[in-house]
Amino acid sequence: MSYRLPPLAALRAFEAAARSLSFKQAAEELHVTPAAVSQQIKALEGFLGVPLFRRLPRALALTADAQAMLPKLREGFACLAAAVESTRQPLRELALTVSAPPSFAARWLVPRLPGFTAAHRDIDLHLRARLDTIDRQSHHSPAAAEAIDVRDATSEIAIRFGTGRYPGQRVDLLFAPGYIPACSPRLLAGMRPLRQPADLRRHALIHDETIPEEVDRPTWAQWLQLAGAGTVDATRGPRFSDASLAYEAALDGQGVVLALDALIRGDVAAGRLVTPFAVTLPTRYAYHLVVPEVLAERPAVAAFRAWLLEQARAERSP
């Protein structure tokens, strides 16, 4: 069965104008000009052979023919919308995967994430803790643009702890942390107080070996030399391949850890850890947001980047 119908655009213009009794409001709703709405109405009136509006000095009024047609037209639009909605595949949420070093993810990023998820409920965020986001001399750069399938709705980006040299990527420096001794407050109250760096000779030194390459890894020997306590044996104590494990050992009172200041700030503020000495050992590694250029303008990526850079600015503030 064939249907002799006027253009759908004309019917939409009439319905919107009839509902609001205003060409201007109908134009705003349809994102066109009032003149375009007026032309559509005139075309529809020409098709039907009857006027649809009475143009009063300061208002519009529906004619009797328009009043008779409007309910059935609205019913038809409702049926069309229901038919389309029942067939259309639901839109996939904006999907974003963020990879980050495990200790950074657990101790710095996760406590801040509720602010992001509350502001961006439409973004389906996946956080992956991965040790390969920490630079090593033999590591390969993040995926090049040609290796990314831009048809994939999921955007994958990374927070890396390293030098910041990632060719073909959009790189933002977040912040460069420093290493500082930290321990349980129980150690300060014990029989072997920590009044000066040389007192570390009476305590176990906890070693964080998160950075895979020894040549890039800040060490207790370097910190002790900087603090003027180079005679303390820097080789003693347990070693951990992940910073979170080293920090847990310190929280448990097993010794003093050389920790990244940004990752223990929450524990220090809560009184679970203390930093007995103010000497901070710098490192050439820093935290960077690394985004493939081909994904940088995607809405989910742009939203996360803006939020993360704001959080990083707060971290750098004194």
ZIVEN-V156781 format. One record per residue. N is the residue number from 1. RES is the residue in one letter. OMEGA is omega in whole degrees, 0 to 359 (* if undefined). Layout:
# ZIVEN-V156781
n,res,omega
N,RES,OMEGA
N,RES,OMEGA
This chain:
# ZIVEN-V156781
n,res,omega
1,M,180
2,S,181
3,Y,175
4,R,186
5,L,173
6,P,179
7,P,181
8,L,181
9,A,179
10,A,179
11,L,178
12,R,180
13,A,179
14,F,182
15,E,180
16,A,180
17,A,179
18,A,180
19,R,184
20,S,186
21,L,181
22,S,175
23,F,182
24,K,179
25,Q,177
26,A,179
27,A,179
28,E,180
29,E,184
30,L,179
31,H,174
32,V,179
33,T,175
34,P,179
35,A,179
36,A,177
37,V,180
38,S,179
39,Q,178
40,Q,179
41,I,179
42,K,179
43,A,179
44,L,177
45,E,177
46,G,178
47,F,184
48,L,182
49,G,179
50,V,174
51,P,181
52,L,180
53,F,168
54,R,183
55,R,180
56,L,183
57,P,183
58,R,183
59,A,173
60,L,175
61,A,179
62,L,173
63,T,179
64,A,178
65,D,179
66,A,179
67,Q,180
68,A,183
69,M,191
70,L,182
71,P,180
72,K,178
73,L,177
74,R,178
75,E,179
76,G,177
77,F,178
78,A,178
79,C,177
80,L,181
81,A,180
82,A,180
83,A,180
84,V,183
85,E,181
86,S,182
87,T,186
88,R,174
89,Q,179
90,P,179
91,L,177
92,R,177
93,E,173
94,L,185
95,A,181
96,L,176
97,T,180
98,V,175
99,S,183
100,A,174
101,P,185
102,P,182
103,S,178
104,F,181
105,A,185
106,A,191
107,R,181
108,W,188
109,L,185
110,V,179
111,P,182
112,R,187
113,L,180
114,P,178
115,G,179
116,F,184
117,T,178
118,A,181
119,A,184
120,H,183
121,R,180
122,D,181
123,I,179
124,D,188
125,L,174
126,H,180
127,L,180
128,R,175
129,A,185
130,R,178
131,L,181
132,D,171
133,T,174
134,I,186
135,D,168
136,R,186
137,Q,183
138,S,186
139,H,176
140,H,178
141,S,175
142,P,187
143,A,177
144,A,185
145,A,183
146,E,180
147,A,183
148,I,177
149,D,184
150,V,176
151,R,179
152,D,182
153,A,180
154,T,177
155,S,180
156,E,179
157,I,185
158,A,165
159,I,185
160,R,173
161,F,185
162,G,188
163,T,182
164,G,179
165,R,182
166,Y,184
167,P,177
168,G,181
169,Q,171
170,R,189
171,V,174
172,D,173
173,L,176
174,L,174
175,F,179
176,A,181
177,P,174
178,G,181
179,Y,182
180,I,178
181,P,178
182,A,180
183,C,176
184,S,177
185,P,178
186,R,180
187,L,180
188,L,182
189,A,183
190,G,184
191,M,181
192,R,185
193,P,178
194,L,181
195,R,180
196,Q,184
197,P,180
198,A,179
199,D,179
200,L,179
201,R,181
202,R,182
203,H,175
204,A,177
205,L,181
206,I,185
207,H,175
208,D,182
209,E,180
210,T,178
211,I,188
212,P,185
213,E,183
214,E,182
215,V,180
216,D,190
217,R,173
218,P,187
219,T,174
220,W,180
221,A,179
222,Q,181
223,W,181
224,L,177
225,Q,180
226,L,183
227,A,179
228,G,179
229,A,185
230,G,180
231,T,179
232,V,179
233,D,185
234,A,185
235,T,184
236,R,170
237,G,182
238,P,182
239,R,183
240,F,181
241,S,178
242,D,184
243,A,182
244,S,178
245,L,179
246,A,181
247,Y,177
248,E,177
249,A,178
250,A,177
251,L,181
252,D,178
253,G,183
254,Q,180
255,G,181
256,V,182
257,V,171
258,L,194
259,A,171
260,L,188
261,D,182
262,A,185
263,L,180
264,I,185
265,R,178
266,G,179
267,D,177
268,V,180
269,A,181
270,A,179
271,G,180
272,R,176
273,L,173
274,V,177
275,T,188
276,P,182
277,F,185
278,A,183
279,V,181
280,T,179
281,L,179
282,P,177
283,T,179
284,R,176
285,Y,176
286,A,177
287,Y,181
288,H,168
289,L,185
290,V,186
291,V,173
292,P,183
293,E,184
294,V,181
295,L,192
296,A,184
297,E,178
298,R,185
299,P,181
300,A,180
301,V,180
302,A,179
303,A,180
304,F,180
305,R,180
306,A,180
307,W,183
308,L,179
309,L,176
310,E,177
311,Q,180
312,A,177
313,R,178
314,A,180
315,E,181
316,R,181
317,S,181
318,P,*
